[in-house]
Amino acid sequence: MERQAIGQVTHYYGKIGVAILELDAPLSVGDTIAIVGATSDLEQDVKSMQVEHHNIEQAAAGDLVGLKVKDKVREGDAVFKLITSDQ
């Protein structure tokens, strides 16, 4: 499985488990991502995303999106889209 760098974590809200991602490439609901940092390493499917508290299906490069994450992440962690060889 190939990893494509698509952005980084700019903020994490621990009480609600939401990361704010600054994207350098498009991201869509249904994509699989990995968030990796000095102490972070998780993979998950994108089930929903929000921009300014509105649900969206796709985000473009330059967008700041909110994403529910299953584990703690940290500011500066790298975000990758996981691409299978059949995509």
C-alpha positions in Angstrom: 0.0 0.0 0.0 1.4 3.3 -1.1 1.4 6.5 1.1 0.8 9.9 -0.5 1.5 12.9 1.8 -1.6 15.1 1.8 -1.2 17.5 4.7 -0.6 17.9 8.4 -2.4 18.2 11.7 -2.8 21.8 12.8 -4.8 21.2 16.0 -6.3 18.4 18.1 -9.4 18.8 20.3 -8.9 16.0 22.9 -12.3 16.2 24.6 -14.2 15.5 21.3 -11.4 13.5 19.5 -11.3 15.8 16.5 -8.2 16.8 14.5 -7.9 19.8 12.2 -6.0 19.0 9.1 -4.5 21.4 6.6 -4.6 19.7 3.3 -2.0 19.9 0.5 -4.0 17.5 -1.7 -7.6 16.5 -2.1 -9.3 14.2 0.4 -12.7 12.5 0.1 -15.1 10.6 2.5 -14.3 6.9 2.0 -10.5 7.5 1.6 -8.2 5.7 4.1 -5.6 7.9 5.8 -2.6 7.5 8.1 -1.5 10.1 10.7 2.1 9.7 11.7 4.3 11.6 14.1 6.8 11.2 16.8 4.3 9.4 19.1 1.3 9.1 16.7 0.7 6.2 14.3 -2.9 5.4 13.3 -4.8 4.4 10.2 -8.5 4.9 9.6 -11.2 5.4 7.0 -12.6 8.9 6.5 -16.2 8.5 7.6 -17.1 12.2 7.6 -15.4 15.6 7.4 -16.4 19.1 8.3 -15.5 22.7 7.2 -16.8 25.4 9.5 -19.2 22.9 11.1 -20.8 21.8 7.8 -20.4 18.2 6.5 -18.6 17.8 3.2 -17.9 14.9 1.0 -14.7 16.2 -0.6 -12.0 18.7 0.4 -9.4 20.4 -1.8 -5.8 21.4 -1.3 -5.6 24.4 1.0 -8.7 23.5 3.0 -8.8 23.2 6.8 -11.0 20.3 7.7 -12.2 18.8 10.9 -12.0 15.0 11.2 -13.0 12.6 14.0 -10.0 10.5 14.8 -9.9 7.2 16.8 -6.8 8.1 18.8 -4.8 11.1 20.0 -2.8 13.0 17.4 -0.6 16.0 17.8 0.0 19.3 16.0 2.6 18.8 13.2 1.8 15.1 12.6 1.9 14.2 8.9 -1.2 13.0 7.2 -1.0 10.5 4.3 -3.7 9.0 2.0 -3.3 5.3 1.7 -3.5 4.1 -2.0 -3.9 0.4 -2.9 -2.3 -0.8 -6.0 -5.7 -1.3 -7.7 -6.7 2.4 -7.3 
